[in-house]
Amino acid sequence: MERFALRYGSTVVYMGEGALSGLQRHLGAHRRILIVKGRRSAEESGALNDALEVVQRLGISAETYSGISPNPTDSMVDGIVEAVRAHGAEAILAIGGGSVIDSAKFAAVIACSGGRADDYLLGGRTPSCDMPVYAVNLTHGTGSEIDRYSVANVEGKGLKIGLETTYPRASADDPRYLRSLPADQTIYTGLDALYHALESSTSTETNRMTQTLAREAVELIARWLPAALRSPGDLEARGNLLYAAAVAGIAIDNSVTHIVHLLEHVLSGINPRLPHGAGLAMLGPRCIRYTYAARPIEGALVMRALDPGLEPIPEHAERAEEALRRFQESLGFDEGLSDYGFSEGELEGLRARAMEILRGETGLVPFEVTEEIVGDIISSAFRGRGDCADGSRAIRMRAGPATGRRGIISIVLLNFGYIMSSHLTTPEATASSNLGMRRSTALMVAFVTSHTDLWPSSPQSLSMNE
């Protein structure tokens, strides 16, 4: 993947191998920074070591805060704020995926505007200022390195809430840091970006630019996500997925998400053990069925990379659902809500809880959200390991870092030890084998430019882990 700088508003994202070198001029403006990271990925990817080399070379005093986990909570965000103040940090450098970057952005506005996280999540407080945030992105999913959103769980309330916080000043998307991304996280984050594209292109606030960006994101994900699973070290695949996630991040920054993310936030608010991308994938296909019926023109435009035969008619809504489900199964995704402790006996309670939380929050959904529809969507998400669309049982395989020329064959060979049942099925990997790389004209003309002048004159001076 070529190196370039993608500008969106006040944010610049350096993309390609050695992208961290692009952050040097920004970080050099500060004397003291706080590095925020998750549990292991910053170390395992090599990103933390490279970042520490940069800050040491620049003479910056840096402290590290490591308390962020998936589905971060309000108390984790408050912990970052306390660390910022204790160190006297002038800026935050987030090294991680969406949970880490979201939390850092949220903490940046609290550190400047005052208060605590729950004042903003529950009390209606809005930010009045922020402190600089920089990001080294370690997943290809959330788009948090380029958008203004943060999401946090409220401890003790069973709530997961998204809000506008701030944009990073600059971010680095280096595909080399994603070589160690586990297979399940590769799937979850790739599907998160996919649903960003599918939802933003069909929301009530969608527009031509968003639809163009979303279509390109889906095409890239359909082609390169299977490739990344077959060969985790494929830098071309990882780079294209990083780009797709950033493009989808711009799409949701303009046209937002809707029903899939709304319902996933309900469920992972109740049970923070539910990975965000997994929840989206469980709920998504049935959500898209209703969405496609309401927005068939936009739906067909964005989903043809998954099924070229889709027509812009409501009658193809079920076909759109199945195309999406087949694509997810071809990746090895086979999970259902029961895998995370939910019981179908709780369905009525889950539906009631969802309707309570969604009250007044469905204006972006392109169809009327009724109790019956919500119940049907949640019920469909219980279909997990061993359950086929026709109700029969099937062997399901945990996705792994498959290698080889044919994705499904290599996944079978690599994951034979994870067989879960007794009747063999081989989901068709139907999507994207013939798609070519295409740069969106909207990206080139409207607001994204490739700035080689933004890179340091000698990026090779930055030591990178090979």
C-alpha positions as CSV (number, residue, x, y, z in Angstrom):
1,M,0.0,0.0,0.0
2,E,1.3,3.4,-0.9
3,R,2.0,6.0,1.8
4,F,-0.2,9.0,1.8
5,A,-1.8,11.5,4.2
6,L,-5.6,11.7,4.3
7,R,-7.0,15.0,5.5
8,Y,-10.5,15.2,6.8
9,G,-11.4,18.5,8.6
10,S,-8.8,19.2,11.2
11,T,-7.5,15.6,11.3
12,V,-4.7,14.2,9.2
13,V,-4.3,10.4,9.0
14,Y,-0.9,9.1,7.9
15,M,-1.4,5.8,6.1
16,G,1.1,3.2,5.0
17,E,4.2,1.6,6.4
18,G,6.1,3.9,8.6
19,A,3.0,6.1,9.3
20,L,4.1,6.8,12.9
21,S,6.9,9.0,11.5
22,G,4.2,11.4,10.4
23,L,3.2,12.1,14.0
24,Q,6.7,13.3,15.0
25,R,6.1,16.9,14.0
26,H,2.8,17.0,15.9
27,L,4.1,15.3,19.1
28,G,7.2,17.6,19.0
29,A,5.0,20.5,20.0
30,H,4.5,19.0,23.5
31,R,6.8,18.6,26.5
32,R,4.7,16.1,28.4
33,I,2.3,13.5,27.1
34,L,0.2,10.6,28.4
35,I,0.3,7.4,26.4
36,V,-3.0,5.5,26.7
37,K,-3.1,1.8,25.7
38,G,-5.1,-1.4,26.2
39,R,-4.0,-4.7,27.7
40,R,-1.5,-6.2,25.2
41,S,-1.9,-5.1,21.6
42,A,0.3,-2.0,21.9
43,E,3.3,-4.2,23.0
44,E,2.5,-7.2,20.8
45,S,2.2,-5.1,17.7
46,G,5.4,-3.2,18.3
47,A,3.6,0.1,18.2
48,L,4.4,1.0,21.8
49,N,8.1,0.4,21.4
50,D,8.2,2.5,18.3
51,A,6.2,5.3,19.9
52,L,8.5,5.4,22.9
53,E,11.5,5.7,20.6
54,V,9.9,8.7,19.0
55,V,9.0,10.5,22.3
56,Q,12.5,9.8,23.7
57,R,14.2,11.1,20.6
58,L,12.1,14.2,20.8
59,G,12.8,14.7,24.5
60,I,9.2,14.4,25.6
61,S,8.3,13.2,29.1
62,A,5.8,10.4,28.7
63,E,3.8,8.3,31.2
64,T,1.8,5.3,30.2
65,Y,-1.8,4.5,31.3
66,S,-2.9,0.9,30.7
67,G,-6.3,0.6,32.2
68,I,-8.5,0.3,29.0
69,S,-10.4,-2.8,28.0
70,P,-13.0,-3.6,25.3
71,N,-16.4,-1.9,26.0
72,P,-14.6,0.7,28.2
73,T,-16.5,2.2,31.1
74,D,-17.0,5.7,32.5
75,S,-14.6,4.9,35.4
76,M,-11.9,4.0,32.9
77,V,-12.3,7.3,31.2
78,D,-12.1,9.1,34.5
79,G,-9.0,7.2,35.2
80,I,-7.3,8.6,32.1
81,V,-8.3,12.1,33.2
82,E,-6.8,11.6,36.6
83,A,-3.6,10.3,35.0
84,V,-3.5,13.4,32.7
85,R,-3.7,15.7,35.6
86,A,-1.2,13.7,37.8
87,H,1.4,13.8,35.0
88,G,0.7,17.4,33.9
89,A,0.2,16.0,30.3
90,E,-0.3,18.5,27.5
91,A,-1.6,15.9,25.1
92,I,-2.7,12.2,24.9
93,L,-1.3,9.6,22.5
94,A,-3.7,6.7,22.2
95,I,-2.2,3.4,21.0
96,G,-4.9,0.8,20.4
97,G,-8.2,0.1,18.8
98,G,-11.5,1.9,19.0
99,S,-11.9,1.3,22.8
100,V,-8.6,3.0,23.5
101,I,-9.0,5.8,21.1
102,D,-12.6,6.5,22.0
103,S,-11.6,6.7,25.7
104,A,-8.7,9.0,25.0
105,K,-10.9,11.4,23.0
106,F,-13.5,11.4,25.8
107,A,-10.9,12.0,28.5
108,A,-9.4,14.8,26.4
109,V,-12.6,16.8,26.6
110,I,-13.2,16.1,30.3
111,A,-9.6,17.1,31.2
112,C,-10.2,20.5,29.5
113,S,-13.9,21.0,30.1
114,G,-14.1,19.6,33.7
115,G,-16.5,17.2,35.4
116,R,-16.6,13.4,35.2
117,A,-17.6,11.0,32.5
118,D,-21.1,10.3,33.7
119,D,-21.8,14.1,33.7
120,Y,-21.6,13.8,29.9
121,L,-23.1,10.4,29.5
122,L,-26.1,10.9,31.8
123,G,-26.1,14.5,32.9
124,G,-26.4,16.2,29.6
125,R,-23.1,18.1,29.9
126,T,-21.4,19.1,26.6
127,P,-17.7,19.7,26.0
128,S,-16.5,23.3,25.9
129,C,-12.9,22.6,25.0
130,D,-10.4,19.7,24.6
131,M,-6.7,18.9,24.7
132,P,-4.8,17.4,21.8
133,V,-5.3,13.7,21.1
134,Y,-3.1,11.7,18.7
135,A,-3.7,8.1,17.8
136,V,-1.8,5.0,16.6
137,N,-4.6,2.8,15.3
138,L,-4.3,-1.0,15.9
139,T,-7.5,-2.3,14.3
140,H,-9.3,-1.8,11.0
141,G,-12.8,-1.2,12.3
142,T,-14.0,1.7,14.3
143,G,-12.8,4.7,12.3
144,S,-12.2,6.4,15.7
145,E,-8.9,7.7,14.4
146,I,-10.7,10.0,12.1
147,D,-14.2,10.7,13.5
148,R,-15.5,12.7,16.5
149,Y,-17.3,9.9,18.4
150,S,-16.7,8.1,21.6
151,V,-18.6,5.2,23.2
152,A,-18.6,4.2,26.9
153,N,-20.5,1.9,29.2
154,V,-22.0,3.3,32.3
155,E,-21.1,1.0,35.2
156,G,-24.0,-0.3,37.2
157,K,-26.6,1.0,34.8
158,G,-26.5,-1.6,32.0
159,L,-26.1,1.3,29.5
160,K,-23.7,1.9,26.6
161,I,-23.8,5.4,25.2
162,G,-22.2,7.1,22.3
163,L,-21.5,10.8,22.2
164,E,-19.6,13.5,20.3
165,T,-16.3,14.3,21.9
166,T,-13.4,15.4,19.6
167,Y,-11.4,14.6,16.6
168,P,-7.8,13.4,16.9
169,R,-5.3,16.0,15.6
170,A,-3.4,13.3,13.8
171,S,-3.4,9.5,13.5
172,A,-1.2,6.8,12.2
173,D,-2.6,3.8,10.2
174,D,0.4,1.4,9.7
175,P,-0.6,-2.0,8.4
176,R,2.5,-3.6,10.0
177,Y,1.0,-3.1,13.4
178,L,-2.0,-5.3,12.4
179,R,0.0,-8.4,11.6
180,S,-0.5,-9.6,15.2
181,L,-4.2,-8.9,15.2
182,P,-6.0,-12.2,16.2
183,A,-8.4,-13.8,13.7
184,D,-11.5,-13.1,15.8
185,Q,-10.6,-9.4,16.2
186,T,-9.8,-9.3,12.4
187,I,-13.4,-10.5,11.8
188,Y,-15.0,-8.3,14.5
189,T,-13.3,-5.1,13.5
190,G,-13.7,-5.7,9.8
191,L,-17.4,-6.3,10.2
192,D,-17.7,-3.2,12.4
193,A,-16.4,-1.1,9.4
194,L,-18.7,-3.0,7.1
195,Y,-21.8,-2.0,9.2
196,H,-20.6,1.6,9.4
197,A,-20.8,1.6,5.6
198,L,-24.1,-0.2,5.4
199,E,-25.8,1.9,8.0
200,S,-24.5,5.3,7.0
201,S,-25.5,4.8,3.4
202,T,-29.1,4.0,4.4
203,S,-29.7,6.3,7.3
204,T,-32.2,9.2,7.1
205,E,-29.3,11.6,6.9
206,T,-27.4,9.8,4.1
207,N,-26.2,11.7,1.0
208,R,-24.4,11.0,-2.3
209,M,-21.0,11.5,-0.8
210,T,-21.6,9.1,2.1
211,Q,-23.0,6.5,-0.3
212,T,-20.0,6.8,-2.5
213,L,-17.6,6.3,0.4
214,A,-19.7,3.5,1.8
215,R,-19.8,1.6,-1.5
216,E,-16.0,1.8,-1.7
217,A,-15.6,0.6,1.9
218,V,-17.8,-2.4,1.3
219,E,-16.0,-3.3,-1.9
220,L,-12.6,-3.2,-0.1
221,I,-13.8,-5.1,2.9
222,A,-15.5,-7.8,0.7
223,R,-12.2,-8.3,-1.1
224,W,-9.5,-7.9,1.5
225,L,-11.1,-9.2,4.8
226,P,-11.0,-12.8,3.5
227,A,-7.4,-12.2,2.3
228,A,-6.3,-10.9,5.8
229,L,-7.8,-14.0,7.4
230,R,-6.0,-16.3,4.9
231,S,-2.7,-14.5,5.4
232,P,-2.5,-12.3,8.6
233,G,0.8,-10.8,7.5
234,D,-0.5,-9.6,4.1
235,L,0.3,-5.9,4.3
236,E,-1.7,-5.1,1.2
237,A,-4.8,-6.6,2.8
238,R,-4.3,-4.9,6.1
239,G,-3.6,-1.6,4.4
240,N,-6.7,-1.7,2.3
241,L,-8.8,-2.6,5.4
242,L,-7.3,0.3,7.3
243,Y,-8.2,2.6,4.4
244,A,-11.7,1.1,4.2
245,A,-12.3,1.6,7.9
246,A,-11.2,5.2,7.7
247,V,-13.4,5.8,4.7
248,A,-16.3,4.2,6.6
249,G,-15.4,6.4,9.6
250,I,-15.9,9.5,7.5
251,A,-19.2,8.1,6.3
252,I,-20.6,7.7,9.8
253,D,-19.2,11.1,10.8
254,N,-21.4,12.6,8.1
255,S,-24.5,10.3,8.1
256,V,-24.2,8.3,11.4
257,T,-25.2,4.7,12.1
258,H,-28.6,3.5,13.0
259,I,-30.5,0.3,13.9
260,V,-27.6,-2.3,14.0
261,H,-25.5,-0.1,16.3
262,L,-28.4,1.0,18.4
263,L,-29.4,-2.6,19.2
264,E,-25.8,-3.7,19.7
265,H,-25.2,-1.0,22.2
266,V,-28.3,-2.2,24.2
267,L,-26.9,-5.7,24.3
268,S,-23.3,-5.0,25.1
269,G,-24.5,-2.4,27.6
270,I,-26.2,-5.3,29.4
271,N,-23.3,-7.6,28.9
272,P,-19.9,-5.9,28.3
273,R,-18.4,-9.3,27.5
274,L,-20.1,-9.2,24.1
275,P,-17.5,-7.9,21.6
276,H,-18.9,-5.0,19.6
277,G,-18.2,-6.5,16.2
278,A,-19.6,-9.8,17.2
279,G,-22.9,-8.2,18.4
280,L,-23.2,-6.3,15.1
281,A,-22.7,-9.5,13.1
282,M,-25.3,-11.3,15.1
283,L,-27.9,-8.6,14.7
284,G,-26.9,-7.2,11.3
285,P,-28.3,-9.5,8.7
286,R,-31.9,-9.3,9.9
287,C,-31.5,-5.5,10.5
288,I,-30.4,-5.2,6.9
289,R,-33.4,-7.1,5.7
290,Y,-35.7,-4.3,7.2
291,T,-33.3,-1.6,6.1
292,Y,-33.1,-2.9,2.5
293,A,-36.9,-3.1,2.3
294,A,-37.1,0.6,3.3
295,R,-34.1,1.8,1.2
296,P,-33.7,-0.6,-1.7
297,I,-32.0,1.8,-4.1
298,E,-29.3,2.7,-1.5
299,G,-29.1,-0.8,-0.3
300,A,-28.5,-2.3,-3.7
301,L,-25.9,0.4,-4.5
302,V,-23.8,-0.4,-1.5
303,M,-24.3,-4.2,-1.2
304,R,-23.6,-5.4,-4.8
305,A,-20.1,-6.3,-3.8
306,L,-21.6,-9.0,-1.6
307,D,-24.2,-10.1,-4.2
308,P,-24.0,-8.6,-7.7
309,G,-27.5,-9.9,-8.4
310,L,-29.2,-7.6,-5.9
311,E,-31.8,-5.3,-7.5
312,P,-33.1,-2.1,-6.1
313,I,-36.5,-3.5,-5.1
314,P,-38.0,-4.2,-1.7
315,E,-38.5,-7.8,-2.8
316,H,-34.8,-8.4,-2.6
317,A,-34.6,-7.6,1.1
318,E,-34.4,-11.2,2.1
319,R,-31.8,-11.9,-0.5
320,A,-29.7,-9.0,0.9
321,E,-30.0,-10.5,4.4
322,E,-28.8,-13.9,3.1
323,A,-25.9,-12.3,1.1
324,L,-24.7,-10.7,4.3
325,R,-25.1,-13.8,6.4
326,R,-23.2,-15.9,3.8
327,F,-20.4,-13.4,3.7
328,Q,-20.0,-13.6,7.5
329,E,-20.1,-17.3,7.5
330,S,-17.5,-17.5,4.8
331,L,-15.2,-15.6,7.2
332,G,-15.8,-18.2,9.9
333,F,-18.2,-16.2,12.0
334,D,-20.7,-18.5,13.7
335,E,-21.6,-16.9,17.0
336,G,-24.9,-16.2,18.6
337,L,-26.1,-14.4,21.7
338,S,-26.3,-17.7,23.6
339,D,-22.5,-17.9,23.3
340,Y,-22.3,-14.8,25.6
341,G,-24.8,-15.9,28.3
342,F,-28.0,-14.6,26.8
343,S,-31.0,-17.0,26.9
344,E,-33.9,-17.1,24.5
345,G,-36.1,-17.1,27.5
346,E,-35.0,-13.5,28.1
347,L,-36.2,-12.4,24.7
348,E,-39.3,-10.5,26.0
349,G,-37.2,-8.7,28.6
350,L,-34.5,-7.9,26.1
351,R,-37.1,-6.5,23.7
352,A,-38.7,-4.4,26.4
353,R,-35.3,-3.1,27.5
354,A,-34.4,-2.2,23.9
355,M,-37.6,-0.3,23.3
356,E,-37.0,1.6,26.6
357,I,-33.5,2.6,25.6
358,L,-34.4,3.3,22.0
359,R,-37.3,5.6,22.8
360,G,-36.6,8.9,21.0
361,E,-33.4,7.6,19.5
362,T,-34.6,6.1,16.2
363,G,-34.8,9.1,14.0
364,L,-31.9,7.9,11.8
365,V,-33.5,4.5,11.2
366,P,-35.2,4.4,7.7
367,F,-38.2,2.4,8.9
368,E,-40.6,2.5,11.9
369,V,-39.0,0.6,14.8
370,T,-41.8,-1.5,16.4
371,E,-41.7,-4.0,19.2
372,E,-42.4,-6.8,16.7
373,I,-39.4,-5.8,14.6
374,V,-37.0,-5.4,17.5
375,G,-38.1,-8.8,18.9
376,D,-37.6,-10.4,15.5
377,I,-34.1,-8.9,15.1
378,I,-33.0,-9.9,18.6
379,S,-34.5,-13.4,18.1
380,S,-32.5,-13.8,14.9
381,A,-29.3,-13.1,16.8
382,F,-29.6,-16.3,18.9
383,R,-28.8,-18.3,15.8
384,G,-25.2,-19.2,16.4
385,R,-22.9,-22.1,16.5
386,G,-24.3,-25.2,14.9
387,D,-27.5,-23.5,13.6
388,C,-28.1,-23.1,9.9
389,A,-30.7,-20.9,8.2
390,D,-33.0,-23.9,7.7
391,G,-32.6,-25.0,11.3
392,S,-30.3,-28.0,10.6
393,R,-27.1,-28.6,12.5
394,A,-23.7,-27.9,10.9
395,I,-20.0,-28.1,11.7
396,R,-18.8,-24.6,12.7
397,M,-15.2,-23.6,12.7
398,R,-13.5,-20.9,14.7
399,A,-11.8,-18.5,12.3
400,G,-8.0,-18.6,12.4
401,P,-5.2,-17.1,10.5
402,A,-5.7,-19.3,7.4
403,T,-3.2,-19.6,4.7
404,G,-3.5,-20.9,1.2
405,R,-5.1,-20.1,-2.2
406,R,-8.7,-20.9,-1.2
407,G,-9.9,-19.3,1.9
408,I,-12.6,-21.8,2.9
409,I,-10.3,-24.8,2.3
410,S,-7.5,-23.3,4.4
411,I,-9.9,-22.4,7.2
412,V,-11.2,-25.9,7.2
413,L,-7.7,-27.3,7.3
414,L,-6.5,-24.9,10.0
415,N,-9.5,-25.2,12.2
416,F,-10.3,-28.9,12.0
417,G,-9.7,-29.2,15.7
418,Y,-12.5,-26.7,16.5
419,I,-15.3,-28.7,14.9
420,M,-18.4,-28.1,17.0
421,S,-21.0,-30.5,15.5
422,S,-21.4,-33.5,13.2
423,H,-22.6,-32.5,9.7
424,L,-20.3,-30.8,7.3
425,T,-21.3,-27.6,5.5
426,T,-19.0,-25.4,3.5
427,P,-20.4,-21.8,3.3
428,E,-19.7,-20.3,0.0
429,A,-17.3,-17.5,-0.1
430,T,-19.3,-15.6,-2.6
431,A,-18.1,-12.1,-2.3
432,S,-15.5,-9.9,-4.0
433,S,-13.1,-12.3,-5.7
434,N,-13.1,-10.2,-8.9
435,L,-13.3,-6.7,-7.4
436,G,-10.6,-4.3,-8.3
437,M,-9.1,-1.6,-6.2
438,R,-10.8,1.7,-6.9
439,R,-10.2,5.1,-5.5
440,S,-13.4,7.0,-5.0
441,T,-13.6,10.2,-7.0
442,A,-15.5,11.8,-4.1
443,L,-12.4,11.2,-2.0
444,M,-10.1,12.7,-4.5
445,V,-12.3,15.7,-5.5
446,A,-14.3,16.6,-2.4
447,F,-12.1,16.6,0.7
448,V,-9.3,14.0,0.8
449,T,-5.9,14.8,-0.6
450,S,-2.7,13.0,-0.8
451,H,0.0,15.2,0.8
452,T,3.5,13.8,0.4
453,D,4.7,17.2,1.8
454,L,3.3,16.3,5.2
455,W,5.8,13.4,5.7
456,P,9.1,14.1,7.3
457,S,12.0,14.4,4.8
458,S,13.7,11.3,6.2
459,P,11.0,8.9,7.4
460,Q,13.6,6.1,7.2
461,S,15.2,7.5,10.4
462,L,12.3,6.0,12.4
463,S,13.1,2.5,13.6
464,M,10.3,0.1,12.8
465,N,9.8,-3.5,13.9
466,E,10.1,-5.8,11.0
